[in-house]
Amino acid sequence: MSALTTSISHYAKARLRRSLKAGQVGYAGLRDSLKQARHVLICVIRDEGHRMAFFLQYYRDLGVEHFICIDNGSSDGTAELLSGMQDVSLLSAAGSYKAARFGNDWINAVMNRHCQEKWVLYVDADEFLVYPHCDTRSISQLTAYMESVGARSLRSVMIDMYSRNPVSENICKPGRNPLEICSLFDRSGYESHFDKNSRTIWIKGGVRGRVYFRGRIWDGPALNKIPLIYVSGERLYLKSSHQVWPLALNLGEMRGAVGITSALLHFKFLSSFLNKVADPANRSEHTAEYTMYSSPEDARNFVYTGTSTYHHWKDLSDSGLIQGEGWELWRSASDGDVRQQSLLSQEKAGTPAQGGTVIVGEAQASR
């Protein structure tokens, strides 16, 4: 079976699963304010109450107008925390997270039903979107630029954040910026492979590839994502947010203009992660990758010669992990909407350096 045929098969299966799993989603918490929102964040959550305060504030400051949180059986008070927020539609999802293709089937059902003609940002509660000039330019300015150059999706690389301490010591209290706990990242050691049939640039590596999949990086987790898309007609996420249908969206093309790519700062290695790994119920609901993590690994030292400290989006740009600094020169009618300093910025950047189109890090490799 060709790769293209396989991709079409994935689409057909995703479409069928969306229909079959749509009945598992409860819409009692859907708010009327969603109709007016143009920039919507959608996520699947379970027992993420300790993360939500900072997560919501970060994305509100970025310019997200509405949140759709699909709760899959939280028992930590997450639902109670979110239920009174006017910009949050709190939906419910019964059934197995894993059987719903790790929440994708629920996401696809909700997105296609309630997010037509909207920009949708699909992230997890431990992921924070960063793009060039995100400290001064809102997501509405970003999407206005993307629309002006004919782009309907944004590519991203997931950057795993860590610290010099054992994971058990990475305690992030509710409302606290996780970057204050885990500010380190791998600036190199990423590999990419372009699948021309699915138009997907697969990326692997980073700290998880280096530490847990040493010598077999392509057995490790995929780091490429398409977190931001414009929904007009049928849109389906096929493999988490790693791949989307129609396939043309996987490239995030901005022809004849400054191309922008982004990053998702991923705060997996906080102390709360150990509780998830230790819980057999959680492990059974997640990917086989979870079997690689166990308490003895807690003491593993993630720091190496390619470790850098994240202060600002420009650290990623200078490392070649994101690109598109030049889009700052673009102006639109919305340019009065200038953001304050980003919550995830620890200091202001210097003068932007133009150029540079490396996709995945200083030591980019192809496969």
Summary of the structure (lengths in Angstrom):
residues: 367
radius of gyration: 19.3
end to end distance: 21.2
largest distance: 54.6
contacts: 1187
relative contact order: 0.17
helix: 33%
strand: 22%
